[in-house]
Amino acid sequence: MSETTRRPVEMASLSPELSPQVLAWATELRAQFVALGMSLSLFAKLHPIDKGSVSRYLNGKRVPTDRWFLDQILALRAGAGAPVTEEVRRHLTELQLAALKVAHPHEYRVRTIKDDLAVALTSRQEAERYAQALEQQLRERTRTLEEHSAQIDRLRAAGDQDRARHQEEIALLTRHLKLARERAYRAERRVQALEDLLDQLEAHEPPWGEHAGLSRGRIRAQDATTRLAETLTVKQVVEVIAEIGRATLNVAHTHLALLPADPTAPSQTLTMISDETTSQACRVLGEKVPLSYPDVMTMAVNGCRPVFAESPDNLREQLPDQGCLERLLDDGERAWIALPLVAAERMLGALRFSFTRQREIEQDDSLFLAALADQCTSAVMRALVHEREYDTAEALKRSLHSHSLPVVDGLTLALRRLAGSGHRWMGGDLFDAFPLHDGRVAAVVGEAMGKGIDAATHMGRSRIMVRALALTNPPPAAVLTGLDRIFEATEEAEQLTTLAYMTVEPGTGEVALALAGHPPPVLISPQGTAVPCNVAPGTPLGWPTPRHQDALTIPPGHTALLYSDGLVTHRQRAMDAGLADLRSAVGKAPASALADPERLLDHLLTHMLGGRELDDDVTVLAVHIPARR
């Protein structure tokens, strides 16, 4: 804990408007968090959660729907030598449930159903294990009976007695097995019923009455704020705004028009960014629209004011070019809204909504649209910065990994690299393969904490350091020891980097391997089995410990798989479950793929990722020793 402790966190007082249950929960939660002596930023870096969510939990503005956040805090306390008692843990859990029930009734209902489902699943598993144990006993008793039957000629009297006794035992076990199977069946039906109920609850939004006390406009604004906070690209901003417009205002078409990003450039055109429902009139205009073109969005930009046209007659009064109005009417548009997007006295562009029916803009709608314009402006600013940093990080990573894999007789290499799609950030995955002076080949896969330019830069430095040390003194233990010294002297203490480094002898497949807190390679056989290498995991780089290396062999026809944890883990899948899925995927691979590392990687990525949106980068490096002919 001393490695991560910085300074006690300072937090504002809790709002007196909180309900007593939420106030009690937030007070206890803050006490546990303050006991860690850890800042909100450091906690967010060490866990898959953003700083804003941590702050909202600690201020009572949001109650966690599961135990994950509380478990992480208590785990850190236990790691620091100050564990809480089981009684305190139960008390905290009860406070959280009470607060959740008041603050978020629907989530509380889902939580309780999930807890009941977990209990039902556990009961089912216990019933199944009990049935399996009884089945095993039944098989053993039956086998014993058969053995005694074979000796009946020599020991008839003793055999008759034993047979009768074992038959009674078999009958008893059979009855117990029947009862166990009935219990398992009842547990299965209970699980199915709870799963169906959970699906129904998650498929329906809570009724409006659950939001009593909040105005409709405030609810809509809060929803827009939450959804826009998760966007990271301008295209995502447009998609979310379009969905909000359709759901809250019955908008037919949504367009975002942006001025040039360079504030010194002549602002004579708007760049159009549309959702999938782009109107015909805007398609005719194309991606670039002159500010002189008569339309509600240019009027909003030029006048720096919202433009509301509730009907064609209303727009005719505001629009000098009647020909433009006729084109809009031909496209079926009957009402329009344009909102200027202004950030720090700088005009960014405009947000344009159009409707297929005339629409009266009520006061509640006006307040919501003003809040939506502010949120859209902030989201666009974040997205533009995010995309610039992404492009810079991507260019940096491409320049660092522009070389191809080496071609060596007696050894075949294959690489797959997928960037996380959910956040559109370049991660800190490190990968490399290069020949050494003695004929062996070095293979490296690692992972640095963080995303974006900092992670890409750190990854580049680490890759250069690995090559320099390996070409000077190639044994894995020596390379990791050298990296520890460099990291301790040059990298920040909070930087967390893991690494798997091995050298391979082409032809023979003799391997020297060392790990620095990274998952071990998986050895894949031609028969379709996958076994993680049994080696010491080591500590992350920069945490000096005696480094050791293990001697392994990749037999002919086998493949060693180095990978980042994005291949086997994500928010809903732990490492053990991911490795089980990997073994299953290898078992389903055809023989031709097991003999070809390129086809093997394609097969594994298809089965492991399944087209889902990635929440982390995925890097996989295959080292294959061809079978002897």
C-alpha positions, 0 to 999 in steps of 0.5 A: 500500500505504501507504493500507492499512498499519496495524500489523504483525499479531501472531500466536500461535505455531504448535501443535506438534501440526501435521504437519511438512507443515502446519507448514512451509506455515503458517510460510511463509504467515505470513512472507508475511502478516507482510511485508504489515504488515496486520491480519487485520481489514483483510485481511478487509475488503478481500477476500471472506473472513471474519477467522476463515478468515484466522486459521485459515489462518495458524494452520495449523488449515485449509489452503486448498483453492485458490490464491486466499488465497496469490495475494491475499497475493502480489498485495498484496506486488507492489502494495507493490513487494516482489514474490516471484520465480516460484521462491518462488511455486512453492515456496509452492504446493508447500508448500500442496499437501503440507500439503493432502495431509496435512490434507485428503486428499479436498480434495487429490484434488479439487484435483489433479483440478481442476488436471489439468482446467485443463491439459486445458481449456488443451490443448483450447483450444490445439488449437481455436485451432490448428484455427481457424488452419488453417481460416483458412489453408485458406480463404485458400488456396482463395480464392487458388486460385479467383482463379487459376482465373479467370485461367487463359485468359490465364495458362494455363501460370502458372496450371497451375503455381500450381494444382498448388502450391496443391493440394499446400498444400491437401492438406497443410493438410487433413491438418494440420486432420484431425490438429488436429481429432483432437487437439481430440476427444481433449482433449474426451474427456479434459475429459469424463472429468475432469469426470465424475471430479470430479463423483463425488468431490464427490458423495461424502463421504470415508469414515470411515477418513479421520477416524482419530484423532478420536472420532465425537462430536468429528467431529459437534461440529466439523461442527455448529460449522462449519455453525452458524457460517454461519447468520445468522437464527434460521430458518437455525439451526433448519434447520441443527440439524434437518439435523444431528439427522437426520444424526447422531441420526436425529431425527424432529422438531426445535423451537426454543422461545425466551423473550421477547427483553426480559429484563425482560418476564414469561417466561411463554410460549415462542415455537415455531420449527420446521423443516419436519417440525413434529409434529402435537402441536406444531402443536396447541400453536401458536407460543406455549407457556405455561411451565406446559404439561407438555412436555420443553422446558418442563421443560428451561427451568423446571429449567434442565437437559437432559431425556432421555426414552428411552421413553414409560415413562421420560417417564411417570415425569417428566411429571405430565400423562399426557394430554400424553403420550397426545397425543405418543404419538398423534403417533408420538413414542417418545423425547424430548430437551430441551436448555436454551439458556443464555447468560451466566446468561440463559435463552434457551429450549430445543431439543427433539428427538423420535424415532419409536422408543425411543432409548438416550442413550449417553455419546458422544451426551450429550457431543455434545448438550451441545456442540450446545446450546452451539453452538446458543445462540451461533448463536441469540444471533448471529442475534438480533443480526443480525436486529435490525441488519438490520431497523434497516438495512432501515428506514433504507434504505427511509426514504432511498429512499422517493421514486419516480423522476421522470417526465420527457418525452423520457426514461424511468427504471426501477429494480430493487433486490434485497437479497442473500439469502445473508447477509440483510444490507442492503448499501451500494448507492447509487442516485438519480435527480432533475431538475436546474434546467436541465431535465436529469436526474441518474442515480446508482449507487454502492456502499459497502464493507461491510454492515448499519447502517454501510454503510446510514448511509454510503450515506445520507450519500453520497446526500445529499452527491451531491444537494447538490453536483449541485443546486449545480454539476451537471457530473459532474467538479465533483460528484466533485471536491466528493465527494473533498474531503468524503470526505477530510475526513469519512470514514475512510481505509479506507472504499471507495466507488465511484460512476457519476454522469451527467446526461442531456438528455431528448429528445436523449440527450446525456450527461455522465458521470464515474466514481469507480472504478465499472463504466461504464454499458452502452449497449443498442441496439434491435437487442439489442447491449450495449456498455460505454461507453469512459470512464476508470474513475477512482479511488474517492471520497476518493482525490483525483485530477483528475476528468474527464467524458466526453460521450456520447449515448444515441440514440433507442430506446437504453438506458443501464444503470447497475448495481452489480457484484452484477449481473455478478459473484459468487464464481464469476464475474469481471467479464469473464465477467459482462459477456459474460453480460450481452451474451448476455442482451441479445441474447436480449431480445425487441424489445418488452423493448428498447423498454420499460426496465421489461420489459428489467430484468425480462428481464435480472435473470431471465437474469443471476441465474437464481433463484440465491441472491445473495451481494451486493445488486443495483441496476440503473437504466435510462435510456431515450430513447424512439424518435422517432415 
